[in-house]
Amino acid sequence: MNSAIDSFTLELGRASEIGLAISLILMMLGVALGLRPAHFGFFRTAPKVFLAGLVGQLLGLPLLTLGLCFWFQPMPSVALGMILIACCPGGNVSNLLVLLSRGDIALSVSLTAASSLSAAFITPIMIVFWSGLYPPTASLLDSLSFDAVAFLIQTAALLALPLIVGMIIAGVWPKLANRLRGPLVTLGGTGLLGIIILGSVQYLDEFWAIGGALIGIVAVHNAAAFLLGNIVARLAQADTAARRAITFEVGIQNSGLGIVILLTQLGGLGGAAAVAGLWGTWHLIAGLALVLFFRTADRVS
């Protein structure tokens, strides 16, 4: 099974790759159109808590993931998927889970906005940097004739350019930004989901076989991410609501972005794709279980 995981490649065709890239551009543009100065208010009002959440996500999670890679020693493509996920920003799903758990929704939105903004500029660099620190993954990328410079330029263009354009539109024409944001996010998200579903159906047998072998490491990785978020929040002396927000922000990652980067820039390695796809499903299950735990704790107390 290990050799099968590393040798499997997810190929959806050039048209699907272009569709994924366009979907990502639309989603990043939509995110930028919704950014407002108020979203970063926690940097001024509670800088220690805000920075703790941001550092936990942008530095703590990749470092934790690297440690898990050395501990579990997964196949190189699986390790790449773990690192890829850890380098992605938080997703909007975290905001919903924070709301359901009675966490600090304003802090959650601030952290999501900040990580999404930073992702456009540092996510490609983080992927190259952290992947290079785990020798099997570094060797895998070398075997693929991976061009780090081309990867950085292409991925940054996919992420940063639409973000910059969206922020300009939001600053100069805020009413237009409000009208465009919803349709662009919906269109981009629908395109992304549709292509991923088609690819999953096409490779259903392979995903079932690979997924069964990887679900354990994905579950441990995700649980460790949630735990890291909670520990970081406690070290920052955050209150209960803020601790819950940071816990979800570190534990919920934008796996859809990871899948797009993987398919359009990293050759669609099957092990990495399986990790990203499993994470996208598992973090919802684990996140809802955590919501139930927090709500139960509130009733007991």
C-alpha positions, 0 to 999 in steps of 0.5 A: 500500500505504501508504494501505491500511495506514493506512485498514485497521481491524480490527473484531472486534465488540463481543462479541470486544472484551468477551472480550478485556477479560475475558481481559486482566483474568484474565491480570493477576489471574493475574500479580498472584496470583503476585507475591511479595516474592522476585521483587523481590530483585534490587533489594536484592542487585544494584540497579545491574543490576536498575535498568539492565534496568528503565530499559532496558525502560521508558525506553530502548526507547520512546526508541529506538522514537521514534528509529526512527520519525523515521528510517524515517518509517513510516505513522502507524498503523505508528508507533503499533504500534511505540510501543505495543509498546515501552510494553508490559511484558516477557512470560513468554516471556522467562523461558523464553528466558533459561533456554534460553540459560543466562542469569540466570533469577532476574534475568529473573523479577524484571524481568518481575515489576517491568515487569508491576507497573509496566505497570498504572500507567504503560503507558497514560501511556507510550503517550499520552506517546510517541505525542504526540512523533511528529507523524504519530501525534499527528495520527492520534490527533487525527483519531480524536477520541482522548480521552487522559483516557478512554483513561488511565482505562479502560486503567488500570482494565483493568490496575491494578484486577485487579493490586491485587485479585490482590496483596491476595488473594496477601498475605492468602490465599496458598494461595488465590492459588496455587490460582487463579493457574494456571486464571486465567492459562490461561483468560485466555490461551486466550481471548486466543489464541482471539479473536486467531486468529479475527480473524487468520482473518477478516482473513487476506488483509489481514494477508498483504498488510500483513505483507509490507510491514512485516516488515522494520521489525518485524525491525529494531525487534526487533533494535535492542531486543535490542541495546539490552538488551545494551548497557544490561547492559554499561554496568551491568557485568553478568556474562554470565548477567545480560547475557543476561537483560537482553537478552531482557527488553528484546527480548521484549515482551508483544505480546498486551497491545498487541493487547488495548489496540489493539482495545479502546481505540484503534479497531483500527487495522490497521497497528498491529495488524499490527505487534503481531501480527508482533512477537508471532511475530517476537520468538519466531523472533529470540529462539530464534536468539539462544538458539542463538547464545548456546549456540554461543558457550558451546561455542566458549569 
